[in-house]
Structure formats: C-alpha cells, structure tokens
Amino acid sequence: KKTAEEIAKLKAEVRGSKDQFDKLRLAKEQQKLDEAEALKPVKELEKELFKMKANMTFAMKNREDGLSPEELLVKRPMWEIRDECDDIDDDLQKLIPDCVRLEQIVEQKIGKPEESASEKSDDESDKSSESAESEKPPPETKEERLERLAREKAERGVAREEEKKSRIAKATYDREWKHFRETTRKDQFLSDLLEKILMYLEYGTNVTTLTPQGLERRFAFFSKGRKSMTFVPAVRDGAVPNRKDVIRTCDLSKVAGIHMGQHSPFFQIQLRKFAGRVDPARSEPPPPVEEMDISNLHRYYYRSFSIQFPTKEEGFIDFVCDTDTDFEALVVALHRVSGRNATWGKNLFIELAANIDNLSEAEKLLCENIHLTPDEYLNCKDIVLLRDDKLFVTLHDLRVLTALDLYHSQKLLEMWLKQKWIVRRQVNYYKYQEVIAEEAARKAAQEEAEREAALHAEEQPEEGAEEGDDDDDEDDDDDD
C-alpha cells in the first residue's frame, strides 16, 4: 500500500510537470505566432522594396534582351534620342499652363502702365539701333581665327575619344551582364547538384567491396549527420535495404586518405594472381558488374578506390563502383565530408604518348597526376580556354564541356588558375581577361583608323585628301 501511494504521488508529479511543460510550449508557440503576425507588415514592405529595386535594375534591360552587341550599338543612339525627346515633351506639357497664363496677362496688359505714342516711338527706335549694333560682330583677326579652329578641332577630338570609350564600355558591360546572369544560374545548379549527391548517398547505393575472402556485394549509405558510413547486405534494384543488419560502420572523420585506382594491399594481392594483365584506357568501359570476378578485376581500375584509416586494425576499405556516376558521387562526397584529397595510387605514364611535346612541364605533371592523356588534355584546353563566346566559366561548365567528373574538373581549374590562364573574378566565377582585352584593342584600332581618315579629309584639300585616302587604305590593309 505504501509503494502504491508513492507511485500515485510520483504519477501526480509527472502529470504536473507535463502540464507545466505543455503550458510553456503553448506560450512559446503563441509568442512565435505573435512575432510572425507583427512581422507581416514589415515583410510586405520588404517585398515591395525588392520589387521596386528589381524594376529599377531591369528597367533598362528589357528592350535590350535578345539583341546582339552590333544591334545594340546601332539602336542605343536612337533610344537615347527618343528618351531625350520624351523628356522634352514632358517638360513642354508642364509649361503649357504657364504659357497660357502669360499670354492672357500680355493680352490684357495687367500691371503695365499705358505709354504715350511718343514714348513708344522712342523706345522702338532705341531698340532697333541697339539690335543693329549688336548684330554686327567685331572683326576677327587671323590669329584669333587660327586659335578658334585649333580649339574646335581639339574639342572634336576629345568628344570622339569620349564617345569611343563610352561605346566600348557599354558593349563590354552588356556582354558581361548577359553572361553573368547565365553563370549565376549555373552556379546555383552546381550547388544543388552537390547537395543532391549527398542526399543520394544518405539513401545509399550498392557497391562491391574487396575483403580477404574475395569480392562481396554491400549496400553503403551515409548517416543523417554525414559523419559515418555504414555497410549492410546488398539489395536488388528497387528493394528497401535492412539498415539494422549492420556489417560495418566507419567514422569518416578518421579517414587518412582516399586512393583512387587499385593500389591497396588487398587489391595488389588479388592482382598478382593473374600475370600479363593490361591496364585499361580511361575511355574503355568495363564489363557489366554481374560479370566481375578476380580474373577481370583490373578492367574496373577507373571505378575502384580505397579509403585508408590511420590504424592497422581498421586498415583499408576497398570499393568497386557499379557505374561511373557512383564513382564520381562517392569520391566527391568523401572528399567534401572528410576533407581529404583524393589521389591516384600511381602516376599515368605518358612519355610515349602522342602530342606530349605540345605540353609544358606543369601540364605534363597535371596529366600524370589526374590520369589524362595529352590528347584528352589538349582537347579540354581547346574547348574551354580557346572559345571566345564566354566571359565567365564555372566548375559546372568545365564538367559539361570536358566530360570529366567534378573532382578532376576541379583539378583542371586549379591548374589553370595557377598558370593565370583564368583569373578569379568573384568567389565562384572566373573571367577570360584576354578576350575582353583583345576585343577592346580591336575596336579601339578600328575607331582610331576611322578618326584619322576623317581628320585627313577635313584638313587637306581635295588632292591631298585623295593621297590621305590612299594612305588610310594602306593602314587598313596593315591592320587586316
């Protein structure tokens, strides 16, 4: 009976604590609702402010969308003149009421005393004499005339230079703005792609692991916090894995290295059993995963990697991925989660490869480290660096254009940044400075040739003008 009374007392205390907790929770929720209600007017004002800023930003861009730089250069002076005419028309509309009132005042002679006929005639004669004297300009000397012509010529030259600089600046800005908007969209797509990779690995995928007993199929997945990787028995496509039947769990914060290829002790033991094997090319697809065994394991070289741990007890975990997509996802995710660089177990031998002489020492070292042949590297270089239709490039562009995975695309980008072939423009955007410099120099040379031809035509007589035209033609040929 005493125990029952104590239990009842404890239950009453628990109920009281629960009631108090519920009251606190309800009070917190009510406080959040009150805060949200109080912030509603502020959020509406913020939305209106963002809309106004967006409208102000893109007001001058609507009529320029879809036009090429040449069309913009032709249409922009017309748009400026039209805008000026609209401004003048608005000013005139505002002045109309004042003009009407002034006309009425003049017609009714309000506030003006009447003048006699003699005074009117004297005033008219004085005005006519003054206007006649003012219409006669003072004689201009030869020195003043030469000085005036030189001053006007200098002013015309300065105006032409300013106009040329303005045209180049506008063309450059329009081109940068167009590609910048496209680049921000691609950069956001890349960020979403990396997050989707990690979410995909949180669900998990089938992999082949190499153990002392041989090749074993496992289902590998990341934990919700992305701190560890767990292995359970493999499942068929579409089946739900049993996540409670854990075979092994490894802490990803303890990863000491990520080695791509087949270079761990277990890999080497199995490969030594079959002599005379030939390493496959990167572009050669391996057989389907159902046909994998120890005898053809070397053909899956570019889908294999190993995770190394610091202690001998943990050792290595050797993977063979089912697809190139799984290989890319696992390498990128392990690199981001563990912070360890993924490297190939050995360098690629390219000394006898074609076009090796077209590479610098830094490029040769890069090809050896990331397993690219000289032909593949030069093709990537031609596609990305030598194309002049882009001002900005992201990691997503490199991945799409070169058909490499994200990790090796990142290595290419780092090397080109180090060589200053691409320079960092913002945090994630890169700009081809050479393209802008060449285009600006070409337009400046063309404008300079046109200006020189106009100056020769103005200063020289007709015979001299013909000679000047011949000289200009020769200059144009040299420029071409």
LUMVO-483273 format. One record per residue (C-alpha): residue number from 0; residue in one letter; x, y, z. Coordinates in Angstrom, 2 decimals. Layout:
! residues N
> NUM	A	X	Y	Z
...
***
This chain:
! residues 480
> 0	K	0.00	0.00	0.00
> 1	K	2.83	2.37	0.82
> 2	T	4.51	1.62	-2.53
> 3	A	1.21	2.23	-4.36
> 4	E	0.86	5.59	-2.61
> 5	E	4.40	6.57	-3.62
> 6	I	3.68	5.52	-7.22
> 7	A	0.48	7.59	-7.24
> 8	K	2.40	10.55	-5.82
> 9	L	5.09	10.24	-8.49
> 10	K	2.45	9.98	-11.22
> 11	A	0.82	13.16	-9.93
> 12	E	4.20	14.94	-10.01
> 13	V	4.82	13.69	-13.57
> 14	R	1.39	14.89	-14.68
> 15	G	2.05	18.25	-13.06
> 16	S	5.42	18.52	-14.84
> 17	K	3.78	17.58	-18.14
> 18	D	1.08	20.20	-17.66
> 19	Q	3.70	22.82	-16.85
> 20	F	5.73	21.79	-19.89
> 21	D	2.63	21.98	-22.12
> 22	K	1.87	25.45	-20.79
> 23	L	5.43	26.61	-21.55
> 24	R	5.28	25.05	-25.03
> 25	L	1.94	26.71	-25.80
> 26	A	3.28	30.04	-24.53
> 27	K	6.34	29.72	-26.80
> 28	E	4.18	28.84	-29.80
> 29	Q	1.85	31.77	-29.09
> 30	Q	4.88	34.07	-28.79
> 31	K	6.16	32.87	-32.19
> 32	L	2.72	33.42	-33.73
> 33	D	2.58	36.94	-32.26
> 34	E	6.04	37.71	-33.63
> 35	A	5.07	36.37	-37.05
> 36	E	1.89	38.49	-37.05
> 37	A	3.90	41.56	-36.03
> 38	L	6.40	40.98	-38.86
> 39	K	3.77	40.55	-41.60
> 40	P	3.54	44.31	-42.44
> 41	V	7.35	44.54	-42.43
> 42	K	7.63	41.58	-44.84
> 43	E	5.06	43.14	-47.17
> 44	L	7.09	46.37	-47.22
> 45	E	10.27	44.37	-47.88
> 46	K	8.60	42.60	-50.82
> 47	E	7.51	45.94	-52.28
> 48	L	11.05	47.31	-51.81
> 49	F	12.58	44.26	-53.56
> 50	K	10.09	44.64	-56.42
> 51	M	10.97	48.33	-56.80
> 52	K	14.70	47.54	-56.79
> 53	A	14.23	44.76	-59.33
> 54	N	12.15	47.02	-61.58
> 55	M	14.77	49.78	-61.35
> 56	T	17.56	47.30	-62.11
> 57	F	15.93	45.69	-65.12
> 58	A	14.06	48.73	-66.49
> 59	M	16.84	49.49	-68.96
> 60	K	17.42	45.82	-69.82
> 61	N	14.02	44.80	-71.21
> 62	R	14.41	46.35	-74.62
> 63	E	17.99	45.07	-74.89
> 64	D	17.17	41.38	-74.31
> 65	G	17.74	39.16	-77.31
> 66	L	19.85	41.70	-79.24
> 67	S	23.42	41.16	-80.35
> 68	P	26.17	43.69	-79.42
> 69	E	26.18	45.03	-83.01
> 70	E	22.42	45.63	-82.94
> 71	L	22.74	47.32	-79.55
> 72	L	25.40	49.70	-80.90
> 73	V	23.03	50.67	-83.74
> 74	K	19.87	51.03	-81.65
> 75	R	21.26	52.64	-78.50
> 76	P	21.78	56.18	-80.02
> 77	M	18.21	56.04	-81.35
> 78	W	16.94	55.05	-77.88
> 79	E	18.87	57.91	-76.25
> 80	I	17.46	60.49	-78.69
> 81	R	13.97	59.09	-78.20
> 82	D	14.36	59.32	-74.39
> 83	E	15.54	62.93	-74.70
> 84	C	12.56	63.77	-76.92
> 85	D	10.22	62.20	-74.36
> 86	D	11.80	64.26	-71.58
> 87	I	11.45	67.46	-73.64
> 88	D	7.85	66.60	-74.41
> 89	D	7.12	66.09	-70.71
> 90	D	8.71	69.46	-69.89
> 91	L	6.64	71.17	-72.59
> 92	Q	3.46	69.61	-71.26
> 93	K	4.29	71.03	-67.83
> 94	L	4.98	74.52	-69.29
> 95	I	1.72	74.75	-71.29
> 96	P	-0.44	76.09	-68.39
> 97	D	2.17	78.75	-67.54
> 98	C	2.40	79.85	-71.19
> 99	V	-1.39	80.18	-71.43
> 100	R	-1.49	82.33	-68.29
> 101	L	1.36	84.52	-69.54
> 102	E	-0.38	85.05	-72.88
> 103	Q	-3.53	86.19	-71.08
> 104	I	-1.50	88.59	-68.95
> 105	V	0.23	90.06	-72.01
> 106	E	-3.06	90.44	-73.93
> 107	Q	-4.82	92.18	-71.05
> 108	K	-1.73	94.30	-70.16
> 109	I	-2.16	93.55	-66.47
> 110	G	0.20	95.55	-64.20
> 111	K	1.70	97.64	-67.08
> 112	P	1.08	101.45	-67.31
> 113	E	-0.06	102.92	-70.59
> 114	E	2.62	104.69	-72.63
> 115	S	2.23	107.68	-74.91
> 116	A	2.78	107.42	-78.65
> 117	S	6.00	109.45	-78.49
> 118	E	7.49	107.25	-75.79
> 119	K	6.57	104.15	-77.78
> 120	S	8.25	105.50	-80.92
> 121	D	11.40	106.49	-78.97
> 122	D	11.63	103.03	-77.42
> 123	E	11.21	101.33	-80.75
> 124	S	13.91	103.46	-82.36
> 125	D	16.32	102.78	-79.46
> 126	K	15.68	99.05	-79.71
> 127	S	16.21	98.96	-83.45
> 128	S	19.51	100.85	-83.17
> 129	E	20.74	98.60	-80.37
> 130	S	19.82	95.43	-82.31
> 131	A	21.58	96.73	-85.42
> 132	E	24.73	97.44	-83.42
> 133	S	24.58	94.06	-81.70
> 134	E	24.11	92.18	-84.99
> 135	K	27.41	93.49	-86.34
> 136	P	30.15	91.17	-84.95
> 137	P	33.59	92.63	-84.32
> 138	P	36.19	91.84	-86.99
> 139	E	38.17	88.63	-86.35
> 140	T	41.94	88.65	-86.81
> 141	K	43.89	85.85	-88.47
> 142	E	45.47	84.74	-85.19
> 143	E	42.07	84.56	-83.47
> 144	R	40.64	82.59	-86.36
> 145	L	43.52	80.03	-86.24
> 146	E	43.19	79.77	-82.48
> 147	R	39.42	79.21	-82.74
> 148	L	39.88	76.48	-85.39
> 149	A	42.55	74.73	-83.31
> 150	R	40.31	74.88	-80.23
> 151	E	37.32	73.45	-82.13
> 152	K	39.49	70.69	-83.60
> 153	A	40.78	69.73	-80.13
> 154	E	37.23	69.72	-78.74
> 155	R	36.04	67.46	-81.58
> 156	G	38.94	65.05	-80.92
> 157	V	38.17	64.90	-77.19
> 158	A	34.48	64.32	-77.94
> 159	R	35.32	61.48	-80.34
> 160	E	37.61	59.85	-77.78
> 161	E	34.95	60.06	-75.07
> 162	E	32.33	58.63	-77.42
> 163	K	34.63	55.75	-78.38
> 164	K	35.38	54.92	-74.73
> 165	S	31.69	55.06	-73.91
> 166	R	30.78	52.67	-76.73
> 167	I	33.48	50.18	-75.69
> 168	A	32.42	50.38	-72.04
> 169	K	28.74	49.84	-72.90
> 170	A	29.49	46.89	-75.19
> 171	T	31.71	45.31	-72.52
> 172	Y	29.12	45.84	-69.79
> 173	D	26.28	44.39	-71.87
> 174	R	28.32	41.32	-72.70
> 175	E	29.40	40.77	-69.10
> 176	W	25.87	41.27	-67.78
> 177	K	24.42	38.69	-70.19
> 178	H	26.97	36.01	-69.32
> 179	F	26.95	36.88	-65.61
> 180	R	23.23	36.09	-65.34
> 181	E	23.78	32.76	-67.09
> 182	T	26.74	32.00	-64.81
> 183	T	24.80	32.63	-61.59
> 184	R	22.13	30.20	-62.79
> 185	K	24.73	27.50	-63.50
> 186	D	26.47	28.09	-60.18
> 187	Q	23.20	27.60	-58.33
> 188	F	22.62	24.42	-60.32
> 189	L	26.07	23.13	-59.25
> 190	S	25.33	23.85	-55.57
> 191	D	22.04	21.98	-55.86
> 192	L	23.82	19.10	-57.61
> 193	L	26.35	18.69	-54.77
> 194	E	23.56	18.68	-52.20
> 195	K	21.65	16.08	-54.24
> 196	I	24.77	13.87	-54.33
> 197	L	24.99	13.89	-50.54
> 198	M	21.25	13.21	-50.23
> 199	Y	21.60	10.34	-52.71
> 200	L	24.36	8.79	-50.58
> 201	E	22.28	9.26	-47.44
> 202	Y	19.84	6.83	-49.02
> 203	G	22.71	4.61	-50.22
> 204	T	23.83	2.52	-53.19
> 205	N	25.13	-0.98	-53.92
> 206	V	28.92	-1.35	-54.14
> 207	T	31.41	-4.21	-54.40
> 208	T	33.97	-4.40	-51.61
> 209	L	37.20	-6.40	-51.61
> 210	T	37.84	-8.44	-48.48
> 211	P	40.29	-11.26	-47.61
> 212	Q	37.50	-13.66	-48.58
> 213	G	37.16	-12.08	-52.04
> 214	L	34.59	-9.81	-53.71
> 215	E	31.47	-9.14	-51.66
> 216	R	28.39	-7.07	-52.51
> 217	R	27.37	-4.47	-49.94
> 218	F	24.87	-1.62	-49.61
> 219	A	26.66	1.54	-48.39
> 220	F	24.99	4.70	-47.05
> 221	F	25.87	7.85	-45.09
> 222	S	24.37	8.65	-41.72
> 223	K	21.92	11.55	-41.39
> 224	G	24.63	13.78	-39.99
> 225	R	27.04	12.66	-42.75
> 226	K	29.60	11.72	-40.12
> 227	S	29.85	7.97	-40.78
> 228	M	29.35	5.33	-43.49
> 229	T	27.51	2.08	-42.79
> 230	F	27.55	-1.20	-44.75
> 231	V	24.62	-3.62	-44.84
> 232	P	23.87	-6.61	-47.13
> 233	A	23.24	-5.68	-50.77
> 234	V	19.69	-5.49	-52.12
> 235	R	18.08	-5.88	-55.53
> 236	D	17.23	-2.79	-57.58
> 237	G	14.17	-1.12	-56.06
> 238	A	14.25	-3.15	-52.84
> 239	V	14.42	-1.48	-49.42
> 240	P	17.65	-2.31	-47.51
> 241	N	17.59	-3.57	-43.94
> 242	R	19.56	-0.81	-42.23
> 243	K	19.58	-2.64	-38.90
> 244	D	21.61	-5.58	-40.25
> 245	V	24.91	-3.65	-39.95
> 246	I	28.08	-5.34	-41.19
> 247	R	30.46	-2.46	-40.56
> 248	T	30.38	1.25	-39.67
> 249	C	33.32	3.59	-40.22
> 250	D	33.84	7.11	-38.88
> 251	L	34.53	9.43	-41.86
> 252	S	36.30	11.98	-39.66
> 253	K	39.11	9.42	-39.16
> 254	V	39.78	8.92	-42.88
> 255	A	43.51	9.31	-43.50
> 256	G	43.48	9.15	-47.30
> 257	I	41.41	8.47	-50.43
> 258	H	43.34	6.49	-53.06
> 259	M	41.76	6.13	-56.50
> 260	G	42.65	3.06	-58.50
> 261	Q	43.64	-0.41	-57.26
> 262	H	46.69	0.13	-55.03
> 263	S	45.72	-1.07	-51.54
> 264	P	47.34	-4.25	-50.14
> 265	F	44.23	-6.39	-50.83
> 266	F	43.97	-5.09	-54.40
> 267	Q	47.64	-5.83	-55.06
> 268	I	47.40	-9.36	-53.62
> 269	Q	44.48	-10.22	-55.88
> 270	L	46.01	-8.61	-58.99
> 271	R	49.30	-10.53	-58.60
> 272	K	47.40	-13.79	-59.07
> 273	F	46.95	-13.02	-62.78
> 274	A	50.11	-12.11	-64.67
> 275	G	50.16	-10.44	-68.09
> 276	R	47.22	-8.19	-67.44
> 277	V	47.00	-4.87	-69.35
> 278	D	45.71	-1.75	-67.67
> 279	P	42.61	-0.39	-69.47
> 280	A	42.28	3.06	-71.00
> 281	R	40.18	5.63	-69.18
> 282	S	37.68	5.73	-72.06
> 283	E	37.27	1.93	-72.19
> 284	P	34.05	0.84	-70.43
> 285	P	34.42	-2.21	-68.14
> 286	P	32.12	-5.25	-68.37
> 287	P	28.78	-5.25	-66.50
> 288	V	29.11	-5.63	-62.75
> 289	E	27.44	-9.06	-62.88
> 290	E	30.48	-10.37	-64.81
> 291	M	33.05	-9.09	-62.29
> 292	D	35.44	-11.60	-60.75
> 293	I	39.07	-11.69	-59.68
> 294	S	40.28	-12.55	-63.19
> 295	N	38.92	-9.34	-64.77
> 296	L	39.16	-7.10	-61.70
> 297	H	41.86	-4.95	-63.35
> 298	R	39.39	-3.82	-66.01
> 299	Y	37.49	-1.89	-63.30
> 300	Y	40.54	0.23	-62.46
> 301	Y	38.81	3.58	-63.12
> 302	R	35.83	2.63	-60.96
> 303	S	37.90	1.50	-57.97
> 304	F	39.18	3.41	-54.96
> 305	S	40.21	2.75	-51.37
> 306	I	39.67	4.57	-48.07
> 307	Q	42.65	4.42	-45.71
> 308	F	42.36	4.69	-41.94
> 309	P	45.22	5.58	-39.57
> 310	T	45.33	2.29	-37.62
> 311	K	46.26	-1.17	-38.87
> 312	E	43.14	-2.66	-37.28
> 313	E	40.87	-0.51	-39.47
> 314	G	43.22	-0.68	-42.47
> 315	F	41.64	-0.06	-45.89
> 316	I	38.11	-0.30	-47.30
> 317	D	38.31	-1.19	-51.00
> 318	F	35.45	-0.22	-53.32
> 319	V	34.50	-1.13	-56.89
> 320	C	31.56	1.02	-58.03
> 321	D	28.80	-0.22	-60.31
> 322	T	28.78	2.92	-62.53
> 323	D	30.92	5.95	-63.29
> 324	T	28.21	8.09	-61.67
> 325	D	28.53	6.21	-58.37
> 326	F	32.32	6.55	-58.54
> 327	E	32.05	10.33	-59.04
> 328	A	29.43	10.69	-56.29
> 329	L	31.39	8.69	-53.70
> 330	V	34.73	10.37	-54.41
> 331	V	33.25	13.90	-54.35
> 332	A	31.17	13.21	-51.22
> 333	L	34.04	11.59	-49.29
> 334	H	36.32	14.47	-50.27
> 335	R	33.79	17.06	-49.01
> 336	V	32.87	15.20	-45.82
> 337	S	36.35	14.06	-44.72
> 338	G	38.33	17.00	-46.11
> 339	R	40.94	14.63	-47.61
> 340	N	42.20	14.98	-51.17
> 341	A	41.59	12.04	-53.48
> 342	T	44.73	11.00	-55.39
> 343	W	45.60	8.23	-57.81
> 344	G	47.81	5.49	-56.42
> 345	K	50.34	5.93	-59.23
> 346	N	51.04	8.44	-61.99
> 347	L	49.98	7.78	-65.57
> 348	F	52.92	7.00	-67.91
> 349	I	52.64	9.44	-70.85
> 350	E	56.24	9.78	-72.05
> 351	L	55.49	7.88	-75.26
> 352	A	52.00	9.32	-75.80
> 353	A	51.09	11.40	-78.84
> 354	N	51.39	15.22	-78.63
> 355	I	53.49	15.01	-75.46
> 356	D	55.80	17.70	-76.90
> 357	N	52.91	20.18	-77.02
> 358	L	52.66	20.23	-73.21
> 359	S	54.62	22.30	-70.74
> 360	E	56.22	20.71	-67.68
> 361	A	53.33	21.81	-65.47
> 362	E	50.81	20.36	-67.92
> 363	K	52.71	17.06	-68.12
> 364	L	52.72	16.80	-64.33
> 365	L	48.98	17.51	-64.23
> 366	C	48.21	14.84	-66.84
> 367	E	50.26	12.28	-64.93
> 368	N	48.59	13.12	-61.61
> 369	I	44.96	13.07	-62.78
> 370	H	45.37	10.34	-65.45
> 371	L	44.66	12.39	-68.57
> 372	T	46.37	11.64	-71.88
> 373	P	47.90	14.62	-73.74
> 374	D	45.23	14.39	-76.44
> 375	E	42.43	14.47	-73.86
> 376	Y	44.01	17.40	-72.03
> 377	L	44.62	19.43	-75.21
> 378	N	41.04	18.78	-76.28
> 379	C	39.78	20.09	-72.92
> 380	K	42.06	23.11	-73.23
> 381	D	40.82	23.92	-76.74
> 382	I	37.18	23.57	-75.73
> 383	V	37.36	25.70	-72.57
> 384	L	40.22	28.20	-72.85
> 385	L	40.23	28.96	-76.58
> 386	R	36.49	29.60	-77.01
> 387	D	35.70	33.34	-77.11
> 388	D	31.93	33.24	-76.68
> 389	K	32.09	33.06	-72.87
> 390	L	33.35	35.62	-70.36
> 391	F	32.58	33.62	-67.22
> 392	V	33.09	29.93	-66.52
> 393	T	32.16	27.83	-63.51
> 394	L	33.08	24.36	-62.35
> 395	H	29.79	23.22	-63.87
> 396	D	30.93	24.50	-67.32
> 397	L	34.20	22.57	-67.07
> 398	R	32.39	19.38	-66.10
> 399	V	29.95	19.66	-69.01
> 400	L	32.47	20.72	-71.66
> 401	T	35.26	18.29	-70.75
> 402	A	33.03	15.30	-69.78
> 403	L	35.21	14.81	-66.67
> 404	D	33.87	14.26	-63.18
> 405	L	33.66	17.10	-60.67
> 406	Y	36.87	16.20	-58.84
> 407	H	39.09	16.12	-61.93
> 408	S	37.38	19.22	-63.35
> 409	Q	38.33	20.97	-60.10
> 410	K	41.97	19.92	-60.57
> 411	L	41.98	21.35	-64.11
> 412	L	40.52	24.61	-62.83
> 413	E	43.11	24.88	-60.05
> 414	M	45.97	24.33	-62.51
> 415	W	44.66	26.94	-64.98
> 416	L	44.22	29.42	-62.12
> 417	K	47.79	28.78	-61.02
> 418	Q	49.03	29.40	-64.57
> 419	K	46.84	32.59	-64.69
> 420	W	45.10	31.45	-67.86
> 421	I	41.86	32.03	-65.95
> 422	V	41.71	34.68	-63.21
> 423	R	39.36	34.74	-60.24
> 424	R	36.64	37.34	-60.68
> 425	Q	34.42	36.57	-57.68
> 426	V	34.09	33.72	-55.22
> 427	N	32.87	31.14	-57.74
> 428	Y	33.11	32.95	-61.08
> 429	Y	36.08	33.22	-63.43
> 430	K	36.63	35.61	-66.29
> 431	Y	38.67	35.49	-69.51
> 432	Q	40.57	38.79	-69.33
> 433	E	42.30	38.15	-72.66
> 434	V	39.03	38.06	-74.61
> 435	I	37.95	41.48	-73.35
> 436	A	41.42	42.98	-73.90
> 437	E	41.63	41.71	-77.48
> 438	E	38.13	42.87	-78.35
> 439	A	38.68	46.33	-76.84
> 440	A	42.02	46.71	-78.63
> 441	R	40.48	45.68	-81.96
> 442	K	37.62	48.16	-81.63
> 443	A	39.98	50.92	-80.49
> 444	A	42.22	50.36	-83.54
> 445	Q	39.20	50.47	-85.85
> 446	E	37.92	53.70	-84.27
> 447	E	41.39	55.23	-84.47
> 448	A	41.65	54.44	-88.19
> 449	E	38.24	56.00	-88.85
> 450	R	39.15	59.11	-86.87
> 451	E	42.44	59.56	-88.71
> 452	A	40.67	59.25	-92.06
> 453	A	38.12	61.90	-91.02
> 454	L	40.86	64.28	-89.86
> 455	H	42.76	63.91	-93.15
> 456	A	39.59	64.60	-95.11
> 457	E	38.89	67.80	-93.11
> 458	E	42.38	69.31	-93.06
> 459	Q	43.74	68.65	-96.54
> 460	P	42.46	69.97	-99.92
> 461	E	40.88	67.62	-102.43
> 462	E	44.20	66.50	-103.95
> 463	G	45.72	65.99	-100.53
> 464	A	42.56	64.26	-99.40
> 465	E	42.91	61.69	-102.19
> 466	E	46.50	60.99	-101.10
> 467	G	45.34	60.73	-97.50
> 468	D	42.69	58.22	-98.57
> 469	D	45.39	56.09	-100.23
> 470	D	47.44	56.19	-97.02
> 471	D	44.40	55.20	-94.98
> 472	D	43.76	52.26	-97.31
> 473	E	47.35	51.07	-96.75
> 474	D	46.87	51.42	-92.98
> 475	D	43.68	49.40	-93.18
> 476	D	45.49	46.67	-95.13
> 477	D	48.19	46.56	-92.46
> 478	D	45.54	46.30	-89.72
> 479	D	43.82	43.48	-91.59
***
